[in-house]
Amino acid sequence: MTPILELRGLSKRFGGIKVIQNLDFTVAAGEIVSVIGPNGAGKTSLFNMISGIYPPDTGDILLDGETIVGSSPSQIATLGIARTFQTLRVFLNMTVRENVMAATYGATRTRMWQSALRTPAARREEEETRRLAEEKLGFFGDRLVGYRWDQPAYSLSYANRRRLEVARATATNPRLLMLDEPAAGMNPAETREITELIGRLREEAGHSILVIEHDMHVVEGISDRVVALDHGVKIAEGSFEEVAEDTDVIEAYLGHGAAKTKYE
């Protein structure tokens, strides 16, 4: 079966710094793959290449067997890839509902003049977009529903802003959902919730998921497979247990000569 995402010999450098070096791996349909590595390993640069922000210097990126190299971020989003970012990207002065509605803008059929004149077609599509936004927000249980729909995003807690960004990413029903450090800045209870949420996004919403995460409890709890990077090079790939015990991974995190580590 053709993987939903395939990277072939992917490389990228900025000046003399090699951020990704000859990287190969795949994500199968319905799979959750986590990318780990110390700071500077090239994880976010990898996401930026997949989503079209950076072009690779060499190699190929295939979505369902078709190359997407050279496509713009908006084209890649239309093809079925959505992502979140390390730094929150929500519209703070928009309501929670409006934030999710805005995320579907590129997929709307109504022309600008129809929206300006509030034609029946424009009103119907706006109502459908509103219904879709409320459905996506409902996936988050009581965290983002009811009275919160009409709250401005700036009034949300940090954890709920994180949830809102994930809701925005799911608004276009992407085939591949890429989450960049979804548990960053969360307390233990919130981290457990986000771990459960990622599992539900696969099991109930049907997304294939590629995750960057530093919290090893999250990685262990969600991953079918783990890819470890160090200075842009893949140093290990396999189950969480296999990667966690890999000598190269241990040394990347703890330094040369470290015998083993435990994530507690």
MIMARRO-41338 format. One record per residue (C-alpha): residue number from 1; x, y, z. Coordinates in Angstrom, 3 decimals. Example, Ala and Ser with C-alpha at 12.3 -4.5 7.8 and 13.67 -1.06 7.14 Angstrom:
// residues 2
{seq->1 | c1->12.300 | c2->-4.500 | c3->7.800};
{seq->2 | c1->13.670 | c2->-1.060 | c3->7.140};
This chain:
// residues 264
{seq->1 | c1->0.000 | c2->0.000 | c3->0.000};
{seq->2 | c1->1.274 | c2->3.481 | c3->-0.902};
{seq->3 | c1->2.136 | c2->5.467 | c3->2.248};
{seq->4 | c1->0.253 | c2->8.706 | c3->2.736};
{seq->5 | c1->3.591 | c2->10.526 | c3->3.190};
{seq->6 | c1->7.005 | c2->9.473 | c3->1.917};
{seq->7 | c1->10.311 | c2->11.322 | c3->2.243};
{seq->8 | c1->13.104 | c2->10.274 | c3->-0.107};
{seq->9 | c1->16.669 | c2->11.482 | c3->0.387};
{seq->10 | c1->15.496 | c2->14.818 | c3->1.790};
{seq->11 | c1->18.238 | c2->17.382 | c3->2.477};
{seq->12 | c1->18.318 | c2->21.068 | c3->3.414};
{seq->13 | c1->21.071 | c2->23.447 | c3->4.398};
{seq->14 | c1->21.181 | c2->27.101 | c3->5.389};
{seq->15 | c1->24.595 | c2->28.431 | c3->4.419};
{seq->16 | c1->27.076 | c2->25.955 | c3->5.831};
{seq->17 | c1->24.616 | c2->24.414 | c3->8.296};
{seq->18 | c1->23.017 | c2->21.126 | c3->7.262};
{seq->19 | c1->19.616 | c2->21.035 | c3->8.953};
{seq->20 | c1->18.330 | c2->17.865 | c3->7.253};
{seq->21 | c1->20.612 | c2->15.265 | c3->5.686};
{seq->22 | c1->19.455 | c2->12.531 | c3->3.294};
{seq->23 | c1->16.317 | c2->11.763 | c3->5.295};
{seq->24 | c1->14.000 | c2->8.883 | c3->4.412};
{seq->25 | c1->10.862 | c2->7.729 | c3->6.195};
{seq->26 | c1->7.168 | c2->7.154 | c3->5.618};
{seq->27 | c1->3.829 | c2->7.661 | c3->7.354};
{seq->28 | c1->1.169 | c2->5.072 | c3->6.572};
{seq->29 | c1->-2.538 | c2->5.833 | c3->6.443};
{seq->30 | c1->-3.940 | c2->5.812 | c3->9.980};
{seq->31 | c1->-0.494 | c2->5.830 | c3->11.585};
{seq->32 | c1->0.903 | c2->8.127 | c3->14.290};
{seq->33 | c1->4.619 | c2->8.784 | c3->13.833};
{seq->34 | c1->6.574 | c2->10.910 | c3->16.309};
{seq->35 | c1->9.759 | c2->12.795 | c3->15.412};
{seq->36 | c1->12.084 | c2->13.336 | c3->18.364};
{seq->37 | c1->15.543 | c2->14.768 | c3->18.906};
{seq->38 | c1->17.394 | c2->17.405 | c3->20.905};
{seq->39 | c1->17.040 | c2->21.099 | c3->20.114};
{seq->40 | c1->18.626 | c2->21.864 | c3->16.753};
{seq->41 | c1->17.972 | c2->18.378 | c3->15.396};
{seq->42 | c1->16.048 | c2->19.749 | c3->12.393};
{seq->43 | c1->12.537 | c2->18.742 | c3->13.422};
{seq->44 | c1->10.727 | c2->22.011 | c3->12.718};
{seq->45 | c1->12.754 | c2->22.545 | c3->9.529};
{seq->46 | c1->11.424 | c2->19.161 | c3->8.425};
{seq->47 | c1->7.837 | c2->20.281 | c3->9.048};
{seq->48 | c1->8.531 | c2->23.508 | c3->7.163};
{seq->49 | c1->9.683 | c2->21.531 | c3->4.120};
{seq->50 | c1->6.713 | c2->19.173 | c3->4.162};
{seq->51 | c1->4.274 | c2->22.093 | c3->4.438};
{seq->52 | c1->5.951 | c2->24.046 | c3->1.616};
{seq->53 | c1->7.520 | c2->26.869 | c3->3.626};
{seq->54 | c1->11.067 | c2->25.759 | c3->2.732};
{seq->55 | c1->11.974 | c2->23.988 | c3->-0.517};
{seq->56 | c1->14.303 | c2->21.010 | c3->-0.053};
{seq->57 | c1->17.733 | c2->21.266 | c3->-1.655};
{seq->58 | c1->17.595 | c2->17.630 | c3->-2.741};
{seq->59 | c1->15.209 | c2->14.733 | c3->-2.381};
{seq->60 | c1->11.473 | c2->14.325 | c3->-2.753};
{seq->61 | c1->8.311 | c2->14.583 | c3->-0.662};
{seq->62 | c1->5.391 | c2->12.480 | c3->-1.832};
{seq->63 | c1->1.766 | c2->12.650 | c3->-0.717};
{seq->64 | c1->-0.134 | c2->9.522 | c3->-1.764};
{seq->65 | c1->2.664 | c2->8.760 | c3->-4.221};
{seq->66 | c1->2.658 | c2->12.190 | c3->-5.905};
{seq->67 | c1->5.417 | c2->14.744 | c3->-5.408};
{seq->68 | c1->4.500 | c2->17.973 | c3->-3.637};
{seq->69 | c1->7.939 | c2->19.585 | c3->-3.927};
{seq->70 | c1->7.518 | c2->23.018 | c3->-5.489};
{seq->71 | c1->3.930 | c2->23.403 | c3->-4.288};
{seq->72 | c1->3.025 | c2->26.447 | c3->-2.205};
{seq->73 | c1->1.819 | c2->26.109 | c3->1.399};
{seq->74 | c1->-1.738 | c2->26.890 | c3->0.291};
{seq->75 | c1->-1.600 | c2->24.254 | c3->-2.451};
{seq->76 | c1->-0.260 | c2->21.678 | c3->0.003};
{seq->77 | c1->-3.045 | c2->22.527 | c3->2.451};
{seq->78 | c1->-5.588 | c2->22.004 | c3->-0.330};
{seq->79 | c1->-4.024 | c2->18.615 | c3->-1.098};
{seq->80 | c1->-4.718 | c2->17.507 | c3->2.473};
{seq->81 | c1->-1.882 | c2->18.450 | c3->4.838};
{seq->82 | c1->-2.508 | c2->20.701 | c3->7.844};
{seq->83 | c1->-0.183 | c2->21.653 | c3->10.680};
{seq->84 | c1->0.202 | c2->23.491 | c3->13.940};
{seq->85 | c1->3.242 | c2->25.516 | c3->14.991};
{seq->86 | c1->5.550 | c2->25.667 | c3->18.006};
{seq->87 | c1->4.439 | c2->29.242 | c3->18.626};
{seq->88 | c1->0.682 | c2->29.656 | c3->18.805};
{seq->89 | c1->-0.947 | c2->31.037 | c3->15.672};
{seq->90 | c1->-4.513 | c2->31.958 | c3->16.502};
{seq->91 | c1->-6.368 | c2->35.207 | c3->15.859};
{seq->92 | c1->-6.569 | c2->36.617 | c3->19.371};
{seq->93 | c1->-9.281 | c2->39.186 | c3->18.634};
{seq->94 | c1->-11.534 | c2->36.729 | c3->16.811};
{seq->95 | c1->-13.949 | c2->34.498 | c3->18.660};
{seq->96 | c1->-13.203 | c2->30.817 | c3->19.110};
{seq->97 | c1->-15.790 | c2->29.919 | c3->16.461};
{seq->98 | c1->-14.496 | c2->32.540 | c3->14.018};
{seq->99 | c1->-10.951 | c2->31.194 | c3->14.383};
{seq->100 | c1->-12.032 | c2->27.772 | c3->13.156};
{seq->101 | c1->-14.244 | c2->29.235 | c3->10.423};
{seq->102 | c1->-11.311 | c2->31.309 | c3->9.159};
{seq->103 | c1->-9.191 | c2->28.174 | c3->8.811};
{seq->104 | c1->-11.531 | c2->26.911 | c3->6.065};
{seq->105 | c1->-11.246 | c2->30.076 | c3->3.960};
{seq->106 | c1->-9.037 | c2->28.481 | c3->1.288};
{seq->107 | c1->-11.601 | c2->25.731 | c3->0.706};
{seq->108 | c1->-14.647 | c2->27.983 | c3->0.274};
{seq->109 | c1->-16.441 | c2->28.134 | c3->-3.082};
{seq->110 | c1->-18.111 | c2->31.529 | c3->-2.723};
{seq->111 | c1->-16.543 | c2->34.361 | c3->-4.700};
{seq->112 | c1->-15.597 | c2->37.635 | c3->-3.046};
{seq->113 | c1->-18.396 | c2->39.597 | c3->-4.726};
{seq->114 | c1->-20.949 | c2->37.043 | c3->-3.503};
{seq->115 | c1->-19.687 | c2->37.401 | c3->0.056};
{seq->116 | c1->-19.739 | c2->41.203 | c3->-0.186};
{seq->117 | c1->-23.334 | c2->41.202 | c3->-1.465};
{seq->118 | c1->-24.440 | c2->38.503 | c3->1.009};
{seq->119 | c1->-26.009 | c2->36.431 | c3->-1.760};
{seq->120 | c1->-28.047 | c2->33.338 | c3->-0.832};
{seq->121 | c1->-25.127 | c2->31.111 | c3->-1.881};
{seq->122 | c1->-22.756 | c2->33.054 | c3->0.359};
{seq->123 | c1->-25.137 | c2->32.873 | c3->3.310};
{seq->124 | c1->-25.628 | c2->29.125 | c3->2.839};
{seq->125 | c1->-21.889 | c2->28.510 | c3->2.733};
{seq->126 | c1->-21.307 | c2->30.686 | c3->5.788};
{seq->127 | c1->-23.916 | c2->28.713 | c3->7.710};
{seq->128 | c1->-22.326 | c2->25.432 | c3->6.626};
{seq->129 | c1->-18.903 | c2->26.736 | c3->7.677};
{seq->130 | c1->-20.329 | c2->27.765 | c3->11.044};
{seq->131 | c1->-21.846 | c2->24.305 | c3->11.522};
{seq->132 | c1->-18.541 | c2->22.646 | c3->10.611};
{seq->133 | c1->-16.619 | c2->24.875 | c3->13.039};
{seq->134 | c1->-18.978 | c2->23.991 | c3->15.885};
{seq->135 | c1->-18.649 | c2->20.299 | c3->15.029};
{seq->136 | c1->-14.847 | c2->20.507 | c3->15.151};
{seq->137 | c1->-14.935 | c2->22.406 | c3->18.444};
{seq->138 | c1->-17.325 | c2->19.824 | c3->19.878};
{seq->139 | c1->-14.590 | c2->17.211 | c3->19.457};
{seq->140 | c1->-12.764 | c2->18.880 | c3->22.360};
{seq->141 | c1->-15.503 | c2->18.166 | c3->24.879};
{seq->142 | c1->-16.319 | c2->20.935 | c3->27.345};
{seq->143 | c1->-13.002 | c2->22.727 | c3->26.746};
{seq->144 | c1->-14.087 | c2->24.653 | c3->23.648};
{seq->145 | c1->-17.879 | c2->24.370 | c3->23.449};
{seq->146 | c1->-20.968 | c2->26.314 | c3->24.421};
{seq->147 | c1->-20.339 | c2->29.798 | c3->25.740};
{seq->148 | c1->-16.680 | c2->29.624 | c3->24.677};
{seq->149 | c1->-17.654 | c2->29.743 | c3->20.995};
{seq->150 | c1->-18.320 | c2->33.464 | c3->21.273};
{seq->151 | c1->-15.345 | c2->34.285 | c3->23.494};
{seq->152 | c1->-12.359 | c2->36.074 | c3->21.946};
{seq->153 | c1->-9.337 | c2->33.794 | c3->21.712};
{seq->154 | c1->-7.274 | c2->36.114 | c3->23.923};
{seq->155 | c1->-9.531 | c2->35.210 | c3->26.867};
{seq->156 | c1->-8.619 | c2->31.506 | c3->26.660};
{seq->157 | c1->-6.047 | c2->29.805 | c3->28.836};
{seq->158 | c1->-2.778 | c2->28.799 | c3->27.203};
{seq->159 | c1->-3.871 | c2->25.145 | c3->27.052};
{seq->160 | c1->-7.178 | c2->26.055 | c3->25.415};
{seq->161 | c1->-5.369 | c2->28.203 | c3->22.856};
{seq->162 | c1->-3.309 | c2->25.110 | c3->22.039};
{seq->163 | c1->-6.519 | c2->23.119 | c3->21.647};
{seq->164 | c1->-7.969 | c2->25.861 | c3->19.456};
{seq->165 | c1->-4.955 | c2->25.705 | c3->17.155};
{seq->166 | c1->-5.443 | c2->21.957 | c3->16.781};
{seq->167 | c1->-9.148 | c2->22.545 | c3->16.054};
{seq->168 | c1->-8.174 | c2->25.053 | c3->13.351};
{seq->169 | c1->-5.811 | c2->22.499 | c3->11.806};
{seq->170 | c1->-8.568 | c2->19.868 | c3->11.632};
{seq->171 | c1->-11.112 | c2->22.252 | c3->10.079};
{seq->172 | c1->-10.271 | c2->21.260 | c3->6.495};
{seq->173 | c1->-10.401 | c2->17.512 | c3->7.279};
{seq->174 | c1->-6.740 | c2->16.927 | c3->6.358};
{seq->175 | c1->-5.498 | c2->13.469 | c3->5.505};
{seq->176 | c1->-2.201 | c2->14.213 | c3->7.252};
{seq->177 | c1->-2.183 | c2->16.267 | c3->10.453};
{seq->178 | c1->1.206 | c2->17.580 | c3->11.609};
{seq->179 | c1->1.449 | c2->18.701 | c3->15.241};
{seq->180 | c1->4.530 | c2->20.675 | c3->16.323};
{seq->181 | c1->5.041 | c2->20.203 | c3->20.079};
{seq->182 | c1->1.332 | c2->20.011 | c3->20.995};
{seq->183 | c1->2.095 | c2->19.468 | c3->24.709};
{seq->184 | c1->4.542 | c2->22.369 | c3->25.035};
{seq->185 | c1->3.876 | c2->24.501 | c3->28.118};
{seq->186 | c1->1.189 | c2->22.219 | c3->29.523};
{seq->187 | c1->0.971 | c2->20.886 | c3->33.073};
{seq->188 | c1->0.766 | c2->17.101 | c3->33.716};
{seq->189 | c1->-3.043 | c2->16.972 | c3->33.667};
{seq->190 | c1->-3.209 | c2->18.965 | c3->30.426};
{seq->191 | c1->-0.485 | c2->16.764 | c3->28.943};
{seq->192 | c1->-2.553 | c2->13.659 | c3->29.673};
{seq->193 | c1->-5.531 | c2->15.289 | c3->27.968};
{seq->194 | c1->-3.552 | c2->16.179 | c3->24.842};
{seq->195 | c1->-2.183 | c2->12.625 | c3->24.694};
{seq->196 | c1->-5.735 | c2->11.244 | c3->24.752};
{seq->197 | c1->-6.830 | c2->13.854 | c3->22.200};
{seq->198 | c1->-4.141 | c2->12.847 | c3->19.695};
{seq->199 | c1->-5.247 | c2->9.233 | c3->19.969};
{seq->200 | c1->-8.863 | c2->10.240 | c3->19.359};
{seq->201 | c1->-7.876 | c2->12.331 | c3->16.341};
{seq->202 | c1->-6.647 | c2->9.106 | c3->14.774};
{seq->203 | c1->-9.240 | c2->6.665 | c3->16.087};
{seq->204 | c1->-12.381 | c2->8.803 | c3->15.799};
{seq->205 | c1->-11.526 | c2->11.485 | c3->13.223};
{seq->206 | c1->-9.413 | c2->9.268 | c3->10.957};
{seq->207 | c1->-6.327 | c2->11.472 | c3->10.672};
{seq->208 | c1->-2.850 | c2->10.168 | c3->9.941};
{seq->209 | c1->-0.591 | c2->12.127 | c3->12.284};
{seq->210 | c1->3.037 | c2->13.258 | c3->12.304};
{seq->211 | c1->4.107 | c2->14.724 | c3->15.656};
{seq->212 | c1->7.130 | c2->16.616 | c3->16.950};
{seq->213 | c1->7.272 | c2->16.252 | c3->20.718};
{seq->214 | c1->9.838 | c2->16.557 | c3->23.526};
{seq->215 | c1->7.668 | c2->15.036 | c3->26.261};
{seq->216 | c1->8.538 | c2->11.344 | c3->26.214};
{seq->217 | c1->5.379 | c2->10.400 | c3->28.127};
{seq->218 | c1->3.371 | c2->11.796 | c3->25.204};
{seq->219 | c1->5.599 | c2->10.108 | c3->22.621};
{seq->220 | c1->5.289 | c2->6.769 | c3->24.388};
{seq->221 | c1->1.527 | c2->7.132 | c3->24.739};
{seq->222 | c1->0.680 | c2->7.947 | c3->21.125};
{seq->223 | c1->3.312 | c2->6.569 | c3->18.772};
{seq->224 | c1->3.076 | c2->3.620 | c3->16.423};
{seq->225 | c1->6.592 | c2->4.483 | c3->15.341};
{seq->226 | c1->9.293 | c2->6.956 | c3->16.386};
{seq->227 | c1->11.931 | c2->8.633 | c3->14.205};
{seq->228 | c1->14.905 | c2->10.152 | c3->16.049};
{seq->229 | c1->16.968 | c2->12.954 | c3->14.491};
{seq->230 | c1->20.266 | c2->14.492 | c3->15.526};
{seq->231 | c1->21.789 | c2->17.372 | c3->13.555};
{seq->232 | c1->19.434 | c2->16.573 | c3->10.690};
{seq->233 | c1->20.415 | c2->12.904 | c3->10.461};
{seq->234 | c1->18.065 | c2->10.015 | c3->11.219};
{seq->235 | c1->19.815 | c2->8.068 | c3->13.966};
{seq->236 | c1->17.047 | c2->5.619 | c3->14.860};
{seq->237 | c1->13.584 | c2->4.472 | c3->13.805};
{seq->238 | c1->11.239 | c2->1.926 | c3->15.335};
{seq->239 | c1->8.882 | c2->1.450 | c3->18.253};
{seq->240 | c1->9.185 | c2->3.776 | c3->21.240};
{seq->241 | c1->10.904 | c2->1.047 | c3->23.245};
{seq->242 | c1->13.424 | c2->0.344 | c3->20.481};
{seq->243 | c1->14.293 | c2->3.995 | c3->19.961};
{seq->244 | c1->14.432 | c2->4.811 | c3->23.690};
{seq->245 | c1->17.066 | c2->2.095 | c3->24.199};
{seq->246 | c1->19.107 | c2->2.978 | c3->21.109};
{seq->247 | c1->22.707 | c2->3.936 | c3->21.951};
{seq->248 | c1->22.840 | c2->6.766 | c3->19.392};
{seq->249 | c1->19.634 | c2->8.280 | c3->20.765};
{seq->250 | c1->20.892 | c2->8.074 | c3->24.342};
{seq->251 | c1->24.139 | c2->9.804 | c3->23.406};
{seq->252 | c1->22.291 | c2->12.501 | c3->21.419};
{seq->253 | c1->20.309 | c2->13.405 | c3->24.542};
{seq->254 | c1->22.882 | c2->12.773 | c3->27.273};
{seq->255 | c1->26.222 | c2->13.176 | c3->25.544};
{seq->256 | c1->28.977 | c2->10.895 | c3->24.328};
{seq->257 | c1->29.654 | c2->7.951 | c3->26.599};
{seq->258 | c1->26.248 | c2->7.847 | c3->28.250};
{seq->259 | c1->25.294 | c2->4.231 | c3->28.801};
{seq->260 | c1->21.534 | c2->4.482 | c3->29.051};
{seq->261 | c1->18.660 | c2->6.734 | c3->30.075};
{seq->262 | c1->15.205 | c2->6.371 | c3->31.547};
{seq->263 | c1->12.248 | c2->8.670 | c3->30.897};
{seq->264 | c1->10.513 | c2->9.028 | c3->34.215};
